[in-house]
Amino acid sequence: MRRGAEPSNPEHDTLLSVHRTTRLLSLLLVSAATACSGDDPPEPACTDCDEPVAVRVGEGHACALTEQGKVACWGANEAGQLGQGHTRSIDAVAEGPAFVDLGAGRTATAVAAGPQFTCVLLDDSTVKCWGQNGSGQLGQGDTTSRGGAPSETGDALPPVLGADGQPLRARTIAAGQGTTCVIGTDDRVTCWGNNSYGQLGPTETAVNVPRPTVPVDVGAGLVPKEIEIGGPGGAHVCVVLGGSRSGLKCWGYNGVGALGRGDTSPLGPTELGDAMPWVDLGSDFGPAPDQADIAALALGHRSSCALAPNGVVKCWGYGKYGLGSTNEDVGNEPGEMGDALPAVPLGGPAKGLFAGGFHFCAVMQDESVICWGRNDVGQLGLDAAGDRGVMTGDALAPALGVTGVAGGGGDELATCVLSGGAVWCWGGGPLGGGLGDAPGEMAQVTAFVVGP
């Protein structure tokens, strides 16, 4: 359990300097044509409502997916990551989030947000990405950013092509630090973009790969179910697997134990397929690492957390800001994984899990949300600063005034959740608005309607 060096993030100080004002920062996404009020008398079921069903946070920007397959984004936009054909930031409070032109007749089934870029999985199983592209994470075969000009959106933005030159078909998508990964309709894992830490697989040697190439071999008879990417400052990738065996496998950066190997070595080129090691999470997850059941997975900056079907959450990797019960790195030495890996003391079973940058959040059975880790600008929603989960017995508490949580996401400085058809955000930076680290601020986070 060795303490690793703090990852370098030159943008952190810039984000912290954003003027923090106490303001309302939550929003209800509805169709531009129809808004449904919970105060109306009972009527037949609403067929035109278009509430958000998922929210994903990149780094200073966020996007929500609605029931009808629309994608609305807000926040920072210097690289065109909001997909609006311009590079002007969008303040969700002052003007509301903006819907993205996905192309004629197209809707989205999933959205993923990375630092300064966004990707969607469309209803025809194709993938489109826009925003920053310095590592080729948009999958266009180059490093030219897109989405900041009108000619780079909608039908003018082509789908990602596979190694065969045909549109890549996928059923799950993830975005991270300059890297994009999908689980294809053929059940194969393919990643492209930045490969500084081997996040494209141990056999890929190029630093930047701007087009999907060789799939990552995770083992015979295994079916990928979920994939996540962590970062920045050392990205890693983990995939939840089912099929003939089940559990978790990871690759990429491992300098602080984020891969759960019990060491700090990256995967070697021979550790593919059946030779790729399973992450041992202990008996709460199953009788053996290759017979484990992972209910949810969340990756932060050099750290990882997993949720068991019984509601137990365990975290490992970079521990400086708190993994739930320690501020030491965990999983970087032998004997620290499996049943030796402590559960996060949530006080009850969780049913959902998501990551910020250096903080994690669990959705509890009563639909409250409990967050732990870094809290210098109120990321945890406690009306107080100070990291949580940094030592054994450190009491964790729900975010104040937020109930009915259905999921969420976060970046290094902010947290956003779905609740009651609304998206609520707090913390610092462009998304948080300075809410959450002083008494009384969380009580002022109240939903309002965007639209008529």
N, C-alpha and C positions, 0 to 999 in steps of 0.2 A: 504494500500500500504506500507507494512513493508519490510524493507531491510533484506534479509536472509543472513546467513553466507556463505562466499565463499566456494564452494565445495572443499574438499581436493583432490589433484591429485599429488601424489608423483612423477609421471613420467614427469611432466611438466618441471621441472628444468633440467632434463637429456636431454629432447628433445631440450630445448633452447640452450644447450651447444654444439649442433652439429655445426661443422664448416660451416659458411654461406659464400658461394662464389657466385659471380654474374655469372650465367651460363644459357645457354639455357635449358629450361625445359618444352618442349611440345613434343608431339609425335603423329604420325599418324599410327594407327594400320591398317595393310592391311594383306591379305592372304600371307603366305610365298611363294605362287606360283605366285601371280599376284598383281601388283601395277598399279593403274589407275591415270594418271596425268591429271590435269585440264588444262594443257597447250597444250595438243595434239589437232590436228584438229578434228572437229566434226566427230564422227563415230557412228555406231549403238550402242544402249544402252549396257553398260558393264554388262555382266552376271556373271562375276567372282569376282567383287569387294567385299571386305569384310570390310567395314568401321565400326567403333564403333557406336553403337546406344544408349549405356547407360554407365555411369561411376559411380561406387560406391566406397566410401572412408571409410576405417575402422579407424585405428589409426596408422599412419605411413605407411600404405600400401593402395593400390588402385587396383581395377579390372575393366576391361571394357568388355562389352558384344558386340560382333560383329553381323553384319547382318546375317551371316551364323551360328550363335549360338555357336561360340567359346568364350572362356573366357581367357583373358590375364591379368596377374597381375604383379605388380612391387612394390618395396619399402622394408620395413622391413619384416623380415621373421624368427624371432627367434623361433616361435612356429610352423613353417610350414604353415603359413597362405597363402602363395603364391601357395601352392599345387604342388610343384615341386619335392617332394621326397628328399629335403635337407633343411637346415636352413640358407643358405647363402642369404644375402640381394641382391636384383637385382636393379641396377641403370638403369632407363629407358633411360637416355641419353647415357651412355657408351655402353650398350649392348642391349637395347630394352626390352620391357616387354616379359614375357614368357607365352606361352599358357599352359593351364591346361589339363591334361588327364582326361576326364570326364567318360571314359569307352567306350568300343567298340560300335561304331554306335550311341553314345549319343551326343546330342547337348543341349545347355541351352536356356531357354526362359527368365530367369531372374537371376540376381545375387544380393546378399546382403553381405555387409561387416560390421563386428563389430570389436571391439578392439581385434586384434590378431587372428581373425578367419573369415572365409568366407563360405557362403552357396550359392548353386545354385538350381534353379528349372529347372528340365530337361524336355526334350520334351515328355517324357512319364508321366509327372506330378509327378514324384518322387523327393525327396530332398536329396542332399548330402552336407555335411559340413566338413570342415577340419580346422586345426589350433589349437589354445589353447582351452582346454576343462575342465578347473578347476571347472566349475559349471555344467558340463554336457550339454553345449550348442550345442554340435555336435549331440546330440540325439541318442547316441549309447548305452545308459544304463550304462555308466561308466564315469570316469573323466580323461581318458587317451587321451592325445593330439594325433593328426594324421596329416599326410601330410608332415612330416619331414623326412621320409624314403621312398625308392622306393616301399616297400611293402605296403604302405599306400595310394596309389593313384590309379586312374583308376578303373578297375574292382575289384581290391583288396579292395577298399573302399566301404562298403555296404551302401545302402540307409537308411534313417531314417525310423524306423518302428513305426507304430501307436500303440495305446493301445491294439488293437486286434492281434498284432504280424505280421500284414501284412504291406507292404510298404505304408507309408503315402502318400496320393495323395493330391496335393495342386495346387492352381492357382495363389497365391501371397505369397511372403516371405519377412520377415524383420529380421534384425539382430541388436542387441544392446549390452549393457553392460553385457555380459555373458548370454544373453537371445536371444532365437530365437522364432519367431511367424510365423504362416502361416494362410492363409484363405484356407480352404480345398475345394476340388471339391464338397463337400456336403454343402458348404457355412457356415461352422462352424469355429470359431477361436480357434486355439490350440497353446499354448506356452509351452516351456520347457527351462531348464537351471536355471539361477539364479533367486531367488524369494525373495531377501532380503527386497524388498519394496512392495511386493504384485503384481509384474508385471505379474505373472501367473494367476491372478484372486483372488478375496477376499476369496474364499473358500479353496485355497491351502495353507497349513501351513508349508510344508517342505521348507528349505532354498534353497536346490539344488534339481532339479528334472531332471535327465539325460535321460528321455524318455517321449515323449508326453503321457499325461494321459487324464484328463477330459477337454473337451472344455469349453471355457468361454461363459456363457450365456449372450448375449447382448440384448435379447428381442425377443418376438414373431413377426414373419412376417418381420423381418429385414434382409437385405442382405448385408453383409460386402463387401465393394468395395476396400478399401485401408487400410493398417495397417502400422504403424511406431512405432519405439522404440527409446526413448531418453536415455541419460546417458552420462558419468558415474557419480558416486557419488550420485546416487539416480535415478534409471531408472523409466520411466513411459511409458505406452503404450496407443496409441489412434487409434481408428478405425473409418473410414468414412463409414456411413451406408446409404443404400437405401431400397427400398421395400415399405411396407405399410406406413412407415414414413421415414424421412431422416434427416441426420445431423451427429453429432460427439459425441462419448462417449470415456471416458478415464479412466484408472485405474493405480495403482502403486504409486510411490512417489509423495507426494503433499506438502512437507514442505515449498515450496515457491509459491504455487498456480499453478503449471504446469498443473493440471487437470481442471482448469477453473471453480471450484466450488464456488468461493467466500469465501473459507476458506482454512485451511491447514490440514484438516482431510483426511486420506485415505478412500477408500471405505470400508464399513463394509461387513460382510458375508451375510447380508440380502439385500444388494444393487446390486443384480444381475437381469438379465432379464429386464422386464419392469420397475423395480425399479432402475435400473442404470440410474443416471442423465444424461441429455443431456447438452452439452456445449452451452451456450448462446453467440452467436457471433454478434447479432444485426441484424438490418433490411437489411444490405447489403447482408446478406447471406440467408434471407428468412423471412417470416412473423412470425415464431415461431421457437424455438430451435429444435423441432421435425419436422419442415418443411424447414430445411435449406439445401442449396446446397453448398457442399464443392468441389471446383475445384481441389485443391491440399493441401497437408498437409506436414509439416516438423517439426521434433522434434529435439531439441538440448539438451544440458546438463541442465536438470531441466527447460526447457523452450519449448514453442510450438508456431507455426505460422500456419495460414490457409489462403488460397487464395479463394476469392469469384469469381463467374462467371463474375462479372463486373470488375474484375481486382484489387479490394481492397485487401490488405494484413493486417491482424491483428495478433499481437503477445502478449503472456502473459507468466507469470512464472518468472523465475530468471532474474532480470533486471540489475545487476551490470554493465555489459559491454554494455548495450544499447539494448532496444527492439524496437527501431525506434524513439520514442519520449520521453523516460524516462530511467533513470538508477535505478529506484525503482522496487521492485517486484510488479507484477500486477496479479490480479485474486486470491489473498490470503485473501481478505476482501470483505464483501458484497458491492454491488453497483459498482464494478469495471468491470464487464463483460457486455455483450449486447451492446447497443448503446453507453454506457459510455466508452467502450474500444476503444481507438483511433486507426485510421488507420496509417500505416507506410507512411510517406510523400514521396512517390516515384516520384511525379510529373507527374504521368500518370498511366494507367492501366498495370498490370503485366499479363503474361500468363503462368508463371512457377514459382516454388518455391523449394528451397532445403536448407538444414541445414549444418552448420559446427559444431564445438563444442559449442563455445559461440558466434557464428555469424551465420547470415542467409543471403541468397541471393535470389533475385527475377529476373527472366528473363522477360524483358520488351517486349512490342509489337514490338519494332524495333530490337529485339534480342540482345540488349546490356544486361549486367548484373550489377545490383546494389546490393552491400552487405553492411551490417551494423552490429554493435556489436564489438566484440573484434578485435583489430588490432595492437597488440604489435609487431608482426613480419611480417606485411604486408598482412594479410589474406584477406583484402578487395580489394587489387589490385589498390591502389591509389597513388603509389610512395611516400607514407608518412605513418608514424605511427600515433597512436592516435585513440581511439575508436570513432565510429560514431553512431548516433541515441540515444544519452544519454540524450537529453533534447528536449523539444518542439521547433520546428523551426530549429533543427540541420540539415543542408543541407546534403543530400545524393547525391553521384555522381557515375556514371558508372565506372567499372574497366577500366583502360586505355588500349587502343590498342586491345581490345578483342571485336569482333563483331560476329554476326551470331550464338549466343549461343543457343544450343538446349537442355541444361540441365546440371546438374553437381552434385557435392557433396563435402564434406569437412570434416576435422577433427579439432581438437583444434587449430592446427597451420597452416593449409594449405587449399587451395581451388583448385578444379579441375573442368574444364568445357569442354563440347563438343563444337567444333566450326569448321566448314568447314571440317568435317571428321577427325579432330584432337582432341587430349586431351591436354589441356593447364593447367599447375599447377603453383601456386605461393604461397608465404608465407614462413614459416619456417619448421623445421623438415626434415625428410627424403624425403618428397614429394616436398616441396616448394623450396628447394635449396637456400633460402635466398633472393628470389626475391619479390619486392613489397613494401618495406618500405623506399626506398631511391630514390631520383630523377633519372629518366632515366632508372630504372631497368625494368619497365614493357614494355618499347619500345624494349627490347632485347628478349622478349618472342616470338619466331617465330617457326612455325610448320616445321617439317621435316619428312621424310619418313623412316619408319622402314621396312626393307625388300629389295627386289631387286630394 
